[in-house]
Amino acid sequence: MEGRRSSVVGRQKETGFFYPRLTTDDSRLFLDPIFKPKSIALIGASRRESAVGHAVFKNVLLGSYQGIIYPVNSSADSVLGVRCYKSILDIPDPVDLAVLVVPSESAVSVFQECIKKGVRGAVVISAGFKEVGAEGAAREKELARLATKHRIPLVGPNCLGVINTAANVKLNASFGRDMPASGRIAFVSQSGALCTSVLDYAKGANIGFSKFISMGNKAQVTELELLEYLGEDKETDVILMYLEDLAHPRALIDAARHISGEEAHLKPILAIKSGRTAAGARAASSHTGSLAGSDEVYTAIFAQGGILRVDSVDELFDYAKAFSVRRFPKSGRIAIVTNAGGPGIMATDACVRHGLTMAELSDATRAELKKHLPSTASLSNPVDVIGDAQHDRYQAALKTVLRDQHVDSVLVILTPQAMTDIEEIARTIGTISSKSSKPILACFMGIVDVSGGVKILEQWNVPHYRFPESASRALGALARYAAWVKRPRTVKKEFFVNRKSVQSIFKSALTEGRKYLSPEETFGVLGAYGFTTLPMEVCSAPAQAGEAAKKIGAPVALKIYSPDIIHKIDVGGIRLNICSPGQAQKEAREMLEEVRRKSPASRILGVVVQKMAKKGQEVILGLKRDAQFGPMLMFGLGGTYVEIMKDVTFRIAPIRELGAHNMIHSIRSYPILEGVRGQRPADLAKLEECLERLSQLAVECPEIAELDINPLMAYEKGKGCVVVDARILLGDQNIR
Amino acid sequence: MEGRRSSVVGRQKETGFFYPRLTTDDSRLFLDPIFKPKSIALIGASRRESAVGHAVFKNVLLGSYQGIIYPVNSSADSVLGVRCYKSILDIPDPVDLAVLVVPSESAVSVFQECIKKGVRGAVVISAGFKEVGAEGAAREKELARLATKHRIPLVGPNCLGVINTAANVKLNASFGRDMPASGRIAFVSQSGALCTSVLDYAKGANIGFSKFISMGNKAQVTELELLEYLGEDKETDVILMYLEDLAHPRALIDAARHISGEEAHLKPILAIKSGRTAAGARAASSHTGSLAGSDEVYTAIFAQGGILRVDSVDELFDYAKAFSVRRFPKSGRIAIVTNAGGPGIMATDACVRHGLTMAELSDATRAELKKHLPSTASLSNPVDVIGDAQHDRYQAALKTVLRDQHVDSVLVILTPQAMTDIEEIARTIGTISSKSSKPILACFMGIVDVSGGVKILEQWNVPHYRFPESASRALGALARYAAWVKRPRTVKKEFFVNRKSVQSIFKSALTEGRKYLSPEETFGVLGAYGFTTLPMEVCSAPAQAGEAAKKIGAPVALKIYSPDIIHKIDVGGIRLNICSPGQAQKEAREMLEEVRRKSPASRILGVVVQKMAKKGQEVILGLKRDAQFGPMLMFGLGGTYVEIMKDVTFRIAPIRELGAHNMIHSIRSYPILEGVRGQRPADLAKLEECLERLSQLAVECPEIAELDINPLMAYEKGKGCVVVDARILLGDQNIR
């Protein structure tokens, strides 16, 4: 905990806050009044059956809440037979939690009464805040300000409420249709309406929850605090989230890593982040008034935090079923046992598509299978026990493949054929699964005939699926999660750099009111952070270019120097392979003329004479500081790979060694860096180091708004990388 | 029909047969005895309840078959109270269809009796054929031979049987658990076990079938004949197929295009092709003993035939539900009506991911919506009618967006909130949908609470889904299909070419026992087919290279000429930009030395002197003749795009104009051809023409086994393409 808490402090320095960040040392204690209140005041409890205030009150009562609930209603004496109070201040006993279902206009004053009463937590269900415009947003801001000032956690506004199914609490403070079954899955949603659907789906699919939280507008309590709370929650094994934006991206990464990524206390986190596409993001901003960032950044955040990103609700619960068994494969080698060849092929296809490999069964396994299976059965993987198989054959096959050391997980497929004793087979799988340390998933293909078997699988806690595709996808997710947990633990390196010289560069540029650094300054900053840069000189006249070429030594390149021209080549602003000072002078003159002609509006500050780079593999390193996400690093191959194929990867700085490694390995064109057609592999170690240095630069120099190293020339293994061209843009001073 | 039949003859010349092709003019009449028999002999009808021969007989009886069934059993007098015959020959009346459920050893002799009896069709359910080894394969071959000789259609062996739910037939000649409901979907499966699962799934999901066919080993009747039959079947609106391989790929393309692609009689075809991945294909070949081809080729075949390829069974039926309503969108502009923002965003994400665009609602539509919806509702797309919406608000919103000319289809999302009158809303959607020409899909999110509404949607024939992802995916499929139907109709061009000179080149090479054509021969073939090639000369000595350079004119390139060296650059076998005859002679000598040193085992036949190509965009055109698929064309960009990014596309020759267009547009790197960073667009028209010429070459010259044009240099619009390097390999004479 100690290390973690200190990193919380660290991250507060790194990222600006979009939402007011709660200044708490321990989310667990802080949120307890929300989830485990001893007493509740429901302000706005209503006698009118169609009212939300009625539904919430009824849910608390019918959910067998273990504490005391006090309905508050200014005009009624009782609701559902329970005595009412005119105001929360009239309640004679202490109140832990205030639940507000009041018109938004009166929410602030009601909340002020709650503060006066000394409540320790609040859930504001009422709508009419940020989502309806400026006036609502002002009210919401005031609620959050008051809550934070008085150290009261506040969930909402504009939410469905919260549910805790724990036996000693049994709180359904929501207006969902009814209390969900108890289970070990927690669900956090930024959409209240989705909650009602998820509750109904869970009811039909026999899925239970530990906690169920509708976050609403996230005025104060956000997914970060909830995640930290659920991370410590003993009743929760898997955390599911539906998100439309993130309040504290960098902090979420740290919290999620800690919760999901440590073998000592594994707790997988699965999330839907909607608003993936540009059109989707538009809908998001009209919906919650929140700013949705670019999708690639969320992918990076989830990857860095070890959060499994999923696309749909059924995928989310397909995975949750598999994860809640808490049995994870050693690696991705899967065995399939099936009574039908076709579905076996489909499952194989799907497994491979989801990153698994088909286990090669050992000779001993095949020999053992041969003893138990008919001669026409397939003894290789998928193991086909043939259509007339009954539970004895399934039992033999399943036990045998489970014993094989090459098998990490098993998918059992059943098609309901004439001879199939479906329920006996389900029982057999259940019995074996309960004793196995390897995950076993079942796919009983169909709906009606297999329903008896499915019920038995549920009793035995065996995750089951209707078709091979969804089962394989869930197994793939298990394996990805297992790989994440087993990842090598690396550190964030700290390089010795010359911060002082960088600061003086920034200072002089800012003093002169310049946002773009000059080529010399840019190379100065990069050099101070340990990047190798090519010798170069900025020249204001052609004659000077000749001298510079002489000093630097042929061959040289000429580049136009203009803060207004980004794609120099498009305006004739690049000349390569110049072999003599005379030629340098001549071409500098010609180039200046050409660029002035082609780009008359651009300010031209001179010509850069630079040592020609030896040919290598061009890559691009980038940094962009985002108000919401903080410093984002980018990596990709040069040229069309970035521009056309969009083959780039992002991470939020700072990154660890493994992060740099993963960035380089995750682009599609990575094999090019390993060397194609007889080329030697690029200096990957040095590339990783460059990314780590860039990460340090990003964190230590908040003055930089954008930085492009394009290209960085990567040479073969052991020969390093050289910055050929780069560009640094300083930010407004308020973006840090 | 006339045109189609003649193309059937044409295609028989193009493709070798993997299976014996049925010589029939009219599949419809040919297969009628299978699907509409007036009388059936069930040979192997059994009194033993666990026997397949019992299950099939019972299914025929309980399915209310409208004809007469004669059980045949050599030892029993009756089965289920029906009089038995010792042999089919003992049946006093004519028999249309023989269904065989007999040991595989006796299948051939039993079938010979059937022939003697004069049956007009056969379904062989028995297993024990190709799938169990050589002996079984021989039996299967003999069955097929006899069937084809006597012009009797034979389905199977090793299958579940066939089902026809038509009211005047009601035939369930299968051993599935029970008769499916009647419907307008036909299902054809290469996996019998999958059939049992699909029947169970359909029972649970209230899906009905017109025909249901388990093809088994496809000894004689294959998916091609079945597709042609179902294409003409008046009871079938949508055809679903599960395939593990294809018997007649080229013929299937033609048949599928005709069935699915003509507006006059639309019949969508949806297919799962399993064995997609390498591991999957391994399972396929151990399962059916059939050869599965590379996955990209199947993608090409399905694209060319207008067959929608899907990955999983639930996707297949999700689509079938939407397609069976037979209402297709004009284009991909979708409107979403929802009572919840979050699910609206999820749907938007999914729609965009599946190729749809969010419709821009007109001002009139927004004004009209404003009249009916509360002030907090979203009037833009997705239209959010807010959580407390009841059917009146849904009705107003749905009617309004349907009237908007910018809307081609509508997705209605419902989350079961406290106020939601689910069943009334379902009825409202049903009523509106029944009068609409635009497709309307419903997504009632949940299971239990929404079940009453779902039942009503089913009564109204509104396709419904549990979550936005699957609904959006189905809508995307509808739009893709609609676009396919509306595709421009183009022709297969016929270029004037010099076939005679090509034939004489082949003849002389084959006479000399050479399979690789020389550079001159290769350019000769391509030149005869209208490709522009660079001037070149093959030289046997360095001095000759100097002369050739003089004749051709500087600058020239030198390339090593060796049938054994494919990647010339790797052994120093390429020298570029040679400016004088003297230099050509010198470099030719040096190159010969270098190549001999680096590749001592290669036969070196000389040096090719060739005019240097001007810089353009390098692309690759390829042709590979496959025993199963026939001539496959390939297209991609040069260099790493093909080798690393695998960014290539395939088609089976011949292709039409549109096919060439689609090949070029379907690679990911296509934008590069349109010009990046100020480059002019490539000569796309000429590139298309090159592909069409290659297609003609592929069809007219079966001697060519493989051909690579790598690179073809494409210049800017209007400036054409030039073959820089190419390679032609002739095939064994039996591959045609």
Interface residues (C-beta under 8 A of the other chain):
Chain A: S50 V52 A55 A127 E131 V132 F175 R177 S189 Q190 S191 G192 A193 L194 T196 S197 L199 D200 Y201 K203 G204 A205 Y242 E244 I272 S274 G275 R276 T277 A278 A279 G280 R282 A283 A284 S286 H287 T288 D311 S312 V313 D314 E315 N339 A340 G341 G342 P343 G344 I345 M346 T348 D349 A350 C351 V352 R353 T357 M358 T376 S378 S380 P382 D384 G387 T415 P416 Q417 A418 M419 M445 G446 I447 V448 D449 V450 S451 R466 F467 P468 E469 S470 H567 I569 D570 T640 E643 I644 M645 R668 S669 P671 I672 V676 R677 G678
Chain B: S50 V52 A55 E131 V132 F175 R177 S189 Q190 S191 G192 A193 L194 T196 S197 L199 D200 Y201 K203 G204 A205 Y242 E244 I272 S274 G275 R276 T277 A278 A279 G280 R282 A283 A284 S286 H287 T288 D311 S312 V313 D314 E315 N339 A340 G341 G342 P343 G344 I345 M346 T348 D349 A350 C351 V352 R353 T357 M358 T376 S378 S380 P382 D384 G387 T415 P416 Q417 A418 M419 M445 G446 I447 V448 D449 V450 S451 R466 F467 P468 E469 S470 H567 I569 D570 T640 E643 I644 M645 R668 S669 P671 I672 V676 R677 G678
